[in-house]
Amino acid sequence: MPALAYDVILDPRIVNQMLAEIGKDYDRSKNAPKASDRLDALYAMGETSLDLADLMSKDKSAHGNIDPALGAVIQRRLKPYGVNIVEDKLGYHYDLAAFREYLRVAPAGERAADARYALIGFDEPGDNIPATQKSIAGKEDFIRQYPKYSEMSLIKFLLAQQHVHLARLYEAQKNAALAAQQRQKAADLYRQIVKEFPQSEEADAAADYLAQTGSKK
């Protein structure tokens, strides 16, 4: 059912609150006396920027487009903080700059693993094969570096999805051998998820994929 006119997702009051939080965290990331507080503020700014981009995407999905006036206000207020949220056909995406800056300043910081997770979990390579390969490599590196990370079931699921996506890209190029290789990697990951994380939501989705594709073994 199409969203009703009064079905407001991108509420200006909520947007204003999020923009104020981003501004506050930006100031703290620059001016807090303690380095740990500056890092915490930098990470928090990234999180709120992700949340804002997600809210904008949901509003676009519900209404076709966000209010142009509100969109202009958002971009104008984000610019002084170096926060870049861009639009594509799928929605709105934050460029993750705060997380990159966190890792540049504190590669072994308290939230370094979380910042790396944001970078590999929210990247958008699209239909570009080299970019998708790079994204896959980033996730594989994260899995090797943080094998006990709390969101590992989701990371492996996202990785499996990217292998499936890459298989489709190869199929579009009539490269059946590489497509089959990618589908096999995806199936192997889905089996891992079912075995290692049987109570997770990702395990249910992985089992469905294996059943649908006849890849249970």
PyRosetta script that sets phi, psi and omega in degrees:
from pyrosetta import init, pose_from_sequence

init()
pose = pose_from_sequence("MPALAYDVILDPRIVNQMLAEIGKDYDRSKNAPKASDRLDALYAMGETSLDLADLMSKDKSAHGNIDPALGAVIQRRLKPYGVNIVEDKLGYHYDLAAFREYLRVAPAGERAADARYALIGFDEPGDNIPATQKSIAGKEDFIRQYPKYSEMSLIKFLLAQQHVHLARLYEAQKNAALAAQQRQKAADLYRQIVKEFPQSEEADAAADYLAQTGSKK")
pose.set_psi(1, 131.2)
pose.set_omega(1, 178.3)
pose.set_phi(2, -61.5)
pose.set_psi(2, 149.0)
pose.set_omega(2, 178.7)
pose.set_phi(3, -66.5)
pose.set_psi(3, 140.1)
pose.set_omega(3, 177.8)
pose.set_phi(4, -76.1)
pose.set_psi(4, 159.1)
pose.set_omega(4, -176.2)
pose.set_phi(5, -59.0)
pose.set_psi(5, -31.5)
pose.set_omega(5, -177.5)
pose.set_phi(6, -92.9)
pose.set_psi(6, 6.6)
pose.set_omega(6, 179.0)
pose.set_phi(7, -83.6)
pose.set_psi(7, 81.1)
pose.set_omega(7, -173.5)
pose.set_phi(8, -87.0)
pose.set_psi(8, 121.4)
pose.set_omega(8, 174.5)
pose.set_phi(9, -99.5)
pose.set_psi(9, -47.0)
pose.set_omega(9, -179.4)
pose.set_phi(10, -88.5)
pose.set_psi(10, 69.6)
pose.set_omega(10, -178.2)
pose.set_phi(11, -66.6)
pose.set_psi(11, 124.4)
pose.set_omega(11, -178.8)
pose.set_phi(12, -55.7)
pose.set_psi(12, -32.4)
pose.set_omega(12, 179.7)
pose.set_phi(13, -67.2)
pose.set_psi(13, -42.0)
pose.set_omega(13, 178.4)
pose.set_phi(14, -67.7)
pose.set_psi(14, -42.1)
pose.set_omega(14, 178.7)
pose.set_phi(15, -59.5)
pose.set_psi(15, -45.0)
pose.set_omega(15, -179.3)
pose.set_phi(16, -61.6)
pose.set_psi(16, -39.9)
pose.set_omega(16, 178.3)
pose.set_phi(17, -63.6)
pose.set_psi(17, -43.0)
pose.set_omega(17, -179.9)
pose.set_phi(18, -66.4)
pose.set_psi(18, -40.9)
pose.set_omega(18, 177.8)
pose.set_phi(19, -63.8)
pose.set_psi(19, -37.8)
pose.set_omega(19, 177.7)
pose.set_phi(20, -65.5)
pose.set_psi(20, -39.0)
pose.set_omega(20, 178.1)
pose.set_phi(21, -65.0)
pose.set_psi(21, -41.8)
pose.set_omega(21, 177.9)
pose.set_phi(22, -61.2)
pose.set_psi(22, -44.2)
pose.set_omega(22, 178.9)
pose.set_phi(23, -63.1)
pose.set_psi(23, -42.3)
pose.set_omega(23, 179.6)
pose.set_phi(24, -63.9)
pose.set_psi(24, -44.8)
pose.set_omega(24, -179.2)
pose.set_phi(25, -68.4)
pose.set_psi(25, -34.4)
pose.set_omega(25, 175.9)
pose.set_phi(26, -60.4)
pose.set_psi(26, -46.6)
pose.set_omega(26, 179.4)
pose.set_phi(27, -62.1)
pose.set_psi(27, -42.7)
pose.set_omega(27, 179.2)
pose.set_phi(28, -65.6)
pose.set_psi(28, -36.8)
pose.set_omega(28, -179.5)
pose.set_phi(29, -65.7)
pose.set_psi(29, -21.5)
pose.set_omega(29, 179.7)
pose.set_phi(30, -98.9)
pose.set_psi(30, -32.0)
pose.set_omega(30, -166.2)
pose.set_phi(31, -120.3)
pose.set_psi(31, -7.2)
pose.set_omega(31, -179.7)
pose.set_phi(32, -62.0)
pose.set_psi(32, 138.8)
pose.set_omega(32, -177.1)
pose.set_phi(33, -61.8)
pose.set_psi(33, -37.6)
pose.set_omega(33, -176.1)
pose.set_phi(34, -95.2)
pose.set_psi(34, 138.5)
pose.set_omega(34, 179.6)
pose.set_phi(35, -60.3)
pose.set_psi(35, -37.8)
pose.set_omega(35, -179.4)
pose.set_phi(36, -64.3)
pose.set_psi(36, -36.7)
pose.set_omega(36, 178.1)
pose.set_phi(37, -69.5)
pose.set_psi(37, -36.9)
pose.set_omega(37, 177.6)
pose.set_phi(38, -64.5)
pose.set_psi(38, -40.4)
pose.set_omega(38, 179.1)
pose.set_phi(39, -67.3)
pose.set_psi(39, -42.3)
pose.set_omega(39, 178.4)
pose.set_phi(40, -60.8)
pose.set_psi(40, -40.0)
pose.set_omega(40, -179.8)
pose.set_phi(41, -67.4)
pose.set_psi(41, -39.2)
pose.set_omega(41, 178.8)
pose.set_phi(42, -62.6)
pose.set_psi(42, -43.9)
pose.set_omega(42, 178.6)
pose.set_phi(43, -65.5)
pose.set_psi(43, -43.0)
pose.set_omega(43, 179.8)
pose.set_phi(44, -62.1)
pose.set_psi(44, -37.1)
pose.set_omega(44, 177.4)
pose.set_phi(45, -62.0)
pose.set_psi(45, -40.8)
pose.set_omega(45, 177.0)
pose.set_phi(46, -63.1)
pose.set_psi(46, -43.7)
pose.set_omega(46, 179.9)
pose.set_phi(47, -61.2)
pose.set_psi(47, -46.6)
pose.set_omega(47, -178.9)
pose.set_phi(48, -66.1)
pose.set_psi(48, -35.5)
pose.set_omega(48, 177.2)
pose.set_phi(49, -64.6)
pose.set_psi(49, -40.5)
pose.set_omega(49, 174.9)
pose.set_phi(50, -61.1)
pose.set_psi(50, -44.4)
pose.set_omega(50, -179.5)
pose.set_phi(51, -62.8)
pose.set_psi(51, -39.6)
pose.set_omega(51, 179.7)
pose.set_phi(52, -66.2)
pose.set_psi(52, -43.7)
pose.set_omega(52, 177.9)
pose.set_phi(53, -61.1)
pose.set_psi(53, -39.7)
pose.set_omega(53, 178.7)
pose.set_phi(54, -64.4)
pose.set_psi(54, -41.8)
pose.set_omega(54, 178.8)
pose.set_phi(55, -63.8)
pose.set_psi(55, -40.9)
pose.set_omega(55, 178.3)
pose.set_phi(56, -64.2)
pose.set_psi(56, -39.8)
pose.set_omega(56, 178.6)
pose.set_phi(57, -64.2)
pose.set_psi(57, -41.8)
pose.set_omega(57, 179.7)
pose.set_phi(58, -65.1)
pose.set_psi(58, -38.5)
pose.set_omega(58, 178.9)
pose.set_phi(59, -67.4)
pose.set_psi(59, -40.4)
pose.set_omega(59, 177.1)
pose.set_phi(60, -63.0)
pose.set_psi(60, -42.6)
pose.set_omega(60, 179.9)
pose.set_phi(61, -62.8)
pose.set_psi(61, -37.4)
pose.set_omega(61, -177.1)
pose.set_phi(62, -77.8)
pose.set_psi(62, -34.0)
pose.set_omega(62, -171.1)
pose.set_phi(63, -118.4)
pose.set_psi(63, -3.0)
pose.set_omega(63, -178.3)
pose.set_phi(64, 93.5)
pose.set_psi(64, -38.7)
pose.set_omega(64, 176.8)
pose.set_phi(65, -157.2)
pose.set_psi(65, 156.7)
pose.set_omega(65, 173.6)
pose.set_phi(66, -84.0)
pose.set_psi(66, 162.8)
pose.set_omega(66, 177.6)
pose.set_phi(67, -58.1)
pose.set_psi(67, 120.3)
pose.set_omega(67, -176.5)
pose.set_phi(68, -58.6)
pose.set_psi(68, -38.1)
pose.set_omega(68, -179.6)
pose.set_phi(69, -65.4)
pose.set_psi(69, -43.0)
pose.set_omega(69, 179.6)
pose.set_phi(70, -67.5)
pose.set_psi(70, -39.0)
pose.set_omega(70, 177.5)
pose.set_phi(71, -60.0)
pose.set_psi(71, -40.6)
pose.set_omega(71, 179.2)
pose.set_phi(72, -65.3)
pose.set_psi(72, -40.1)
pose.set_omega(72, 178.3)
pose.set_phi(73, -62.8)
pose.set_psi(73, -43.5)
pose.set_omega(73, -179.8)
pose.set_phi(74, -59.4)
pose.set_psi(74, -49.3)
pose.set_omega(74, -177.8)
pose.set_phi(75, -64.6)
pose.set_psi(75, -39.4)
pose.set_omega(75, -179.5)
pose.set_phi(76, -65.2)
pose.set_psi(76, -39.4)
pose.set_omega(76, -178.5)
pose.set_phi(77, -78.0)
pose.set_psi(77, -24.6)
pose.set_omega(77, 179.3)
pose.set_phi(78, -79.4)
pose.set_psi(78, -28.0)
pose.set_omega(78, -172.3)
pose.set_phi(79, -54.8)
pose.set_psi(79, -44.3)
pose.set_omega(79, -178.7)
pose.set_phi(80, -64.0)
pose.set_psi(80, -19.0)
pose.set_omega(80, -178.2)
pose.set_phi(81, -96.3)
pose.set_psi(81, 1.9)
pose.set_omega(81, -179.8)
pose.set_phi(82, 70.1)
pose.set_psi(82, 21.8)
pose.set_omega(82, 179.8)
pose.set_phi(83, -94.7)
pose.set_psi(83, 122.9)
pose.set_omega(83, -175.6)
pose.set_phi(84, -117.9)
pose.set_psi(84, 112.6)
pose.set_omega(84, 175.7)
pose.set_phi(85, -114.1)
pose.set_psi(85, 119.0)
pose.set_omega(85, -174.2)
pose.set_phi(86, -113.4)
pose.set_psi(86, 154.7)
pose.set_omega(86, -178.6)
pose.set_phi(87, -105.0)
pose.set_psi(87, 141.2)
pose.set_omega(87, 167.6)
pose.set_phi(88, -138.0)
pose.set_psi(88, -170.3)
pose.set_omega(88, -175.5)
pose.set_phi(89, -66.3)
pose.set_psi(89, -20.3)
pose.set_omega(89, -178.6)
pose.set_phi(90, -90.4)
pose.set_psi(90, -22.4)
pose.set_omega(90, -178.1)
pose.set_phi(91, 153.1)
pose.set_psi(91, -143.5)
pose.set_omega(91, -179.4)
pose.set_phi(92, -118.4)
pose.set_psi(92, 142.2)
pose.set_omega(92, -175.2)
pose.set_phi(93, -136.0)
pose.set_psi(93, 130.4)
pose.set_omega(93, 174.0)
pose.set_phi(94, -79.9)
pose.set_psi(94, 140.9)
pose.set_omega(94, -175.2)
pose.set_phi(95, -80.2)
pose.set_psi(95, 0.6)
pose.set_omega(95, 171.5)
pose.set_phi(96, 69.0)
pose.set_psi(96, 20.1)
pose.set_omega(96, -175.0)
pose.set_phi(97, -59.9)
pose.set_psi(97, -36.5)
pose.set_omega(97, -178.0)
pose.set_phi(98, -63.5)
pose.set_psi(98, -36.8)
pose.set_omega(98, 179.6)
pose.set_phi(99, -71.2)
pose.set_psi(99, -37.2)
pose.set_omega(99, 175.8)
pose.set_phi(100, -64.2)
pose.set_psi(100, -41.3)
pose.set_omega(100, 179.7)
pose.set_phi(101, -66.0)
pose.set_psi(101, -39.5)
pose.set_omega(101, 177.1)
pose.set_phi(102, -56.2)
pose.set_psi(102, -48.3)
pose.set_omega(102, -177.2)
pose.set_phi(103, -69.5)
pose.set_psi(103, -29.8)
pose.set_omega(103, 176.4)
pose.set_phi(104, -66.6)
pose.set_psi(104, -41.9)
pose.set_omega(104, -177.0)
pose.set_phi(105, -79.7)
pose.set_psi(105, -39.5)
pose.set_omega(105, -173.9)
pose.set_phi(106, -138.5)
pose.set_psi(106, 72.9)
pose.set_omega(106, -177.6)
pose.set_phi(107, -61.6)
pose.set_psi(107, -18.4)
pose.set_omega(107, 176.7)
pose.set_phi(108, -117.2)
pose.set_psi(108, 24.1)
pose.set_omega(108, -177.8)
pose.set_phi(109, -68.4)
pose.set_psi(109, 171.2)
pose.set_omega(109, -176.5)
pose.set_phi(110, -59.6)
pose.set_psi(110, -34.7)
pose.set_omega(110, -179.0)
pose.set_phi(111, -105.8)
pose.set_psi(111, 19.3)
pose.set_omega(111, -177.2)
pose.set_phi(112, -60.9)
pose.set_psi(112, -43.7)
pose.set_omega(112, 179.7)
pose.set_phi(113, -62.5)
pose.set_psi(113, -40.9)
pose.set_omega(113, 179.3)
pose.set_phi(114, -66.0)
pose.set_psi(114, -38.1)
pose.set_omega(114, 178.3)
pose.set_phi(115, -66.0)
pose.set_psi(115, -41.3)
pose.set_omega(115, 177.2)
pose.set_phi(116, -64.9)
pose.set_psi(116, -38.1)
pose.set_omega(116, 177.8)
pose.set_phi(117, -60.6)
pose.set_psi(117, -43.0)
pose.set_omega(117, 177.9)
pose.set_phi(118, -60.7)
pose.set_psi(118, -41.2)
pose.set_omega(118, -177.8)
pose.set_phi(119, -67.2)
pose.set_psi(119, -37.8)
pose.set_omega(119, -178.1)
pose.set_phi(120, -89.6)
pose.set_psi(120, -19.5)
pose.set_omega(120, -177.5)
pose.set_phi(121, -90.7)
pose.set_psi(121, -21.8)
pose.set_omega(121, -175.0)
pose.set_phi(122, -118.5)
pose.set_psi(122, 12.4)
pose.set_omega(122, 176.2)
pose.set_phi(123, -72.7)
pose.set_psi(123, 156.4)
pose.set_omega(123, -175.2)
pose.set_phi(124, -131.3)
pose.set_psi(124, 81.2)
pose.set_omega(124, -177.8)
pose.set_phi(125, -74.3)
pose.set_psi(125, -14.7)
pose.set_omega(125, 178.9)
pose.set_phi(126, 66.0)
pose.set_psi(126, -140.8)
pose.set_omega(126, -177.2)
pose.set_phi(127, -100.8)
pose.set_psi(127, 19.5)
pose.set_omega(127, 179.7)
pose.set_phi(128, -87.7)
pose.set_psi(128, 118.2)
pose.set_omega(128, -175.0)
pose.set_phi(129, -63.4)
pose.set_psi(129, -50.3)
pose.set_omega(129, 178.7)
pose.set_phi(130, -59.0)
pose.set_psi(130, -39.4)
pose.set_omega(130, 179.2)
pose.set_phi(131, -66.3)
pose.set_psi(131, -38.7)
pose.set_omega(131, 177.9)
pose.set_phi(132, -66.4)
pose.set_psi(132, -41.2)
pose.set_omega(132, 176.8)
pose.set_phi(133, -61.5)
pose.set_psi(133, -40.9)
pose.set_omega(133, 178.4)
pose.set_phi(134, -64.9)
pose.set_psi(134, -40.6)
pose.set_omega(134, 178.7)
pose.set_phi(135, -64.1)
pose.set_psi(135, -42.1)
pose.set_omega(135, 177.2)
pose.set_phi(136, -61.0)
pose.set_psi(136, -45.2)
pose.set_omega(136, -179.9)
pose.set_phi(137, -61.2)
pose.set_psi(137, -37.8)
pose.set_omega(137, 178.0)
pose.set_phi(138, -63.0)
pose.set_psi(138, -41.6)
pose.set_omega(138, 178.7)
pose.set_phi(139, -68.5)
pose.set_psi(139, -40.9)
pose.set_omega(139, 178.4)
pose.set_phi(140, -62.5)
pose.set_psi(140, -40.0)
pose.set_omega(140, 178.0)
pose.set_phi(141, -65.1)
pose.set_psi(141, -40.6)
pose.set_omega(141, 178.5)
pose.set_phi(142, -62.2)
pose.set_psi(142, -43.2)
pose.set_omega(142, -179.7)
pose.set_phi(143, -60.8)
pose.set_psi(143, -40.4)
pose.set_omega(143, 177.9)
pose.set_phi(144, -68.0)
pose.set_psi(144, -37.5)
pose.set_omega(144, -174.5)
pose.set_phi(145, -80.3)
pose.set_psi(145, -33.6)
pose.set_omega(145, -176.9)
pose.set_phi(146, -129.5)
pose.set_psi(146, 65.5)
pose.set_omega(146, -174.1)
pose.set_phi(147, -63.8)
pose.set_psi(147, -19.9)
pose.set_omega(147, -178.4)
pose.set_phi(148, -104.6)
pose.set_psi(148, 14.4)
pose.set_omega(148, -177.4)
pose.set_phi(149, -59.9)
pose.set_psi(149, 143.2)
pose.set_omega(149, -171.8)
pose.set_phi(150, -62.1)
pose.set_psi(150, -27.8)
pose.set_omega(150, -177.4)
pose.set_phi(151, -102.8)
pose.set_psi(151, 28.5)
pose.set_omega(151, -173.7)
pose.set_phi(152, -62.5)
pose.set_psi(152, -35.3)
pose.set_omega(152, 179.6)
pose.set_phi(153, -61.9)
pose.set_psi(153, -39.7)
pose.set_omega(153, 178.7)
pose.set_phi(154, -69.5)
pose.set_psi(154, -40.6)
pose.set_omega(154, -179.2)
pose.set_phi(155, -62.1)
pose.set_psi(155, -44.7)
pose.set_omega(155, 179.4)
pose.set_phi(156, -66.6)
pose.set_psi(156, -33.6)
pose.set_omega(156, 178.1)
pose.set_phi(157, -67.1)
pose.set_psi(157, -44.3)
pose.set_omega(157, 178.1)
pose.set_phi(158, -61.9)
pose.set_psi(158, -38.6)
pose.set_omega(158, 178.6)
pose.set_phi(159, -64.5)
pose.set_psi(159, -43.7)
pose.set_omega(159, 177.9)
pose.set_phi(160, -61.2)
pose.set_psi(160, -42.1)
pose.set_omega(160, 178.4)
pose.set_phi(161, -60.2)
pose.set_psi(161, -38.5)
pose.set_omega(161, 179.9)
pose.set_phi(162, -69.0)
pose.set_psi(162, -34.2)
pose.set_omega(162, 175.5)
pose.set_phi(163, -63.8)
pose.set_psi(163, -39.8)
pose.set_omega(163, 177.2)
pose.set_phi(164, -64.1)
pose.set_psi(164, -43.8)
pose.set_omega(164, 179.4)
pose.set_phi(165, -62.0)
pose.set_psi(165, -43.1)
pose.set_omega(165, 179.5)
pose.set_phi(166, -64.8)
pose.set_psi(166, -35.9)
pose.set_omega(166, 176.2)
pose.set_phi(167, -59.7)
pose.set_psi(167, -42.1)
pose.set_omega(167, 179.2)
pose.set_phi(168, -64.8)
pose.set_psi(168, -37.9)
pose.set_omega(168, 178.4)
pose.set_phi(169, -64.8)
pose.set_psi(169, -40.0)
pose.set_omega(169, 177.4)
pose.set_phi(170, -68.0)
pose.set_psi(170, -37.3)
pose.set_omega(170, 177.6)
pose.set_phi(171, -62.2)
pose.set_psi(171, -37.6)
pose.set_omega(171, 178.4)
pose.set_phi(172, -64.1)
pose.set_psi(172, -24.6)
pose.set_omega(172, 177.1)
pose.set_phi(173, -93.3)
pose.set_psi(173, 6.8)
pose.set_omega(173, 180.0)
pose.set_phi(174, 64.2)
pose.set_psi(174, 30.8)
pose.set_omega(174, 178.9)
pose.set_phi(175, -105.1)
pose.set_psi(175, 83.0)
pose.set_omega(175, -173.7)
pose.set_phi(176, -66.3)
pose.set_psi(176, -34.3)
pose.set_omega(176, -177.2)
pose.set_phi(177, -65.5)
pose.set_psi(177, -48.0)
pose.set_omega(177, 179.2)
pose.set_phi(178, -68.4)
pose.set_psi(178, -34.8)
pose.set_omega(178, 177.7)
pose.set_phi(179, -62.7)
pose.set_psi(179, -45.3)
pose.set_omega(179, 179.8)
pose.set_phi(180, -63.6)
pose.set_psi(180, -38.3)
pose.set_omega(180, 178.2)
pose.set_phi(181, -61.1)
pose.set_psi(181, -42.9)
pose.set_omega(181, -179.7)
pose.set_phi(182, -68.8)
pose.set_psi(182, -38.4)
pose.set_omega(182, 178.3)
pose.set_phi(183, -66.5)
pose.set_psi(183, -34.5)
pose.set_omega(183, 177.0)
pose.set_phi(184, -66.3)
pose.set_psi(184, -41.2)
pose.set_omega(184, 177.5)
pose.set_phi(185, -63.0)
pose.set_psi(185, -39.6)
pose.set_omega(185, 178.1)
pose.set_phi(186, -63.7)
pose.set_psi(186, -46.8)
pose.set_omega(186, -179.6)
pose.set_phi(187, -61.0)
pose.set_psi(187, -40.6)
pose.set_omega(187, 178.4)
pose.set_phi(188, -61.0)
pose.set_psi(188, -42.0)
pose.set_omega(188, 179.1)
pose.set_phi(189, -66.9)
pose.set_psi(189, -41.9)
pose.set_omega(189, 179.1)
pose.set_phi(190, -62.0)
pose.set_psi(190, -38.2)
pose.set_omega(190, 177.0)
pose.set_phi(191, -65.0)
pose.set_psi(191, -39.8)
pose.set_omega(191, 177.0)
pose.set_phi(192, -58.9)
pose.set_psi(192, -45.1)
pose.set_omega(192, -178.2)
pose.set_phi(193, -61.3)
pose.set_psi(193, -45.9)
pose.set_omega(193, 179.7)
pose.set_phi(194, -60.7)
pose.set_psi(194, -39.9)
pose.set_omega(194, -177.4)
pose.set_phi(195, -76.1)
pose.set_psi(195, -44.4)
pose.set_omega(195, -172.4)
pose.set_phi(196, -86.0)
pose.set_psi(196, -27.6)
pose.set_omega(196, -175.7)
pose.set_phi(197, -131.5)
pose.set_psi(197, 58.9)
pose.set_omega(197, -171.1)
pose.set_phi(198, -62.8)
pose.set_psi(198, -22.6)
pose.set_omega(198, -178.2)
pose.set_phi(199, -95.0)
pose.set_psi(199, 2.5)
pose.set_omega(199, -176.1)
pose.set_phi(200, -85.5)
pose.set_psi(200, 158.3)
pose.set_omega(200, 174.2)
pose.set_phi(201, -63.2)
pose.set_psi(201, -34.8)
pose.set_omega(201, -179.9)
pose.set_phi(202, -63.8)
pose.set_psi(202, -32.9)
pose.set_omega(202, 179.2)
pose.set_phi(203, -64.5)
pose.set_psi(203, -39.6)
pose.set_omega(203, 178.3)
pose.set_phi(204, -63.3)
pose.set_psi(204, -45.3)
pose.set_omega(204, -179.9)
pose.set_phi(205, -66.9)
pose.set_psi(205, -37.5)
pose.set_omega(205, 178.7)
pose.set_phi(206, -65.2)
pose.set_psi(206, -42.7)
pose.set_omega(206, 179.0)
pose.set_phi(207, -62.9)
pose.set_psi(207, -38.6)
pose.set_omega(207, 177.5)
pose.set_phi(208, -61.8)
pose.set_psi(208, -43.5)
pose.set_omega(208, 179.7)
pose.set_phi(209, -62.3)
pose.set_psi(209, -45.9)
pose.set_omega(209, -179.0)
pose.set_phi(210, -61.8)
pose.set_psi(210, -38.2)
pose.set_omega(210, 179.5)
pose.set_phi(211, -68.5)
pose.set_psi(211, -42.6)
pose.set_omega(211, -177.5)
pose.set_phi(212, -67.6)
pose.set_psi(212, -30.9)
pose.set_omega(212, -176.1)
pose.set_phi(213, -99.8)
pose.set_psi(213, -0.6)
pose.set_omega(213, -179.4)
pose.set_phi(214, 66.8)
pose.set_psi(214, 36.1)
pose.set_omega(214, -176.1)
pose.set_phi(215, -113.6)
pose.set_psi(215, 31.1)
pose.set_omega(215, -174.4)
pose.set_phi(216, -66.6)
pose.set_psi(216, -34.7)
pose.set_omega(216, -175.4)
pose.set_phi(217, -75.1)
pose.dump_pdb("model.pdb")
